[in-house]
Amino acid sequence: RGLSREPGARWTEPGCRSCTCQEGRVLCNAVSCSIPCSHPLPAPAGGCCPTCTGCLHEGVARAEGDVFSPSDGNCTICVCLAGNVSCLSLECPPGSCPSPSPSDCCSCHPAKCSFRGRTYAHGARFSLDGDGCTTCVCQGGEVECSFAPCPILDCPQHQRHLRPGQCCSSCRDPLAPTGCFLDDNGVEFPVGQLWSPGDPCELCICQADGSVSCRRTECLETCPYPIRIPGQCCPDCSAGCTYMGRVFSNNETFPSELDPCLSCICLVR
């Protein structure tokens, strides 16, 4: 373009093109702009990139730090900071409601609630039917009610009951056992009952907690020919003798079945 440029020189051509002189040649590229803000202002006269020293919001240029309300109002206030626009909506305290004008945003008074023949102020909370199980609140003329949540019970349905004045069911207290029930024969024994479950050497007792405790009897045979009495655990050495399948009383004499010339006598020692 009729100008001489030094090697390595950089300049900007019209149309926002960045050029450089490299080894006798001119290389040009479009200017790349990095915009670190959400609402930049358009590039100033003679510039290529937008600027973040102000804000462009809804087509209106705002200076840095400018506080303004958007065109729709609705009690919203915005501020321009480093090219970014942040907006906040005003929250009205209880007893007031928002108005379209930011200067008088919270001025009106919400409607009261008429519910079951009674009048409640805005924000009032009350119980339905006075049972405390349902909580209601008055919001701008409308009543919203919610039920109290109940805990999850881990007992069967037949053990649940609703106590007077309570909102949620609870589990009944478990009853103390009155005896021991045996599933094998269907017999129930009271607490403290002793019995033998078919084996005369085994003795069981019904415990206070409903459990069954059993113990076996160990027999010590003190004679070589004891008498075994049906239904009795240990053999009896005091009633007589058992010899070759026959029972003999004490001091009784009898012939030997192995040798007829031998005579035997039962001696209890």
Beta strands, then each sheet from edge to edge (+ up, - down):
strand 1: 10-13
strand 2: 17-22
strand 3: 25-30
strand 4: 54-57
strand 5: 60-63
strand 6: 67-68
strand 7: 76-81
strand 8: 84-89
strand 9: 97-98
strand 10: 106-108
strand 11: 113-115
strand 12: 118-120
strand 13: 125-127
strand 14: 134-139
strand 15: 142-147
strand 16: 160-161
strand 17: 170-171
strand 18: 179-181
strand 19: 188-190
strand 20: 194-195
strand 21: 202-206
strand 22: 212-216
strand 23: 241-243
strand 24: 246-248
strand 25: 253-255
strand 26: 263-265
sheet 1: 1+ 2- 3+
sheet 2: 4+ 5-
sheet 3: 6+ 7- 8+
sheet 4: 9+ 10-
sheet 5: 11+ 12-
sheet 6: 13+ 14- 15+
sheet 7: 16+ 17-
sheet 8: 18+ 19-
sheet 9: 20+ 21- 22+
sheet 10: 23+ 24-
sheet 11: 25+ 26-
end
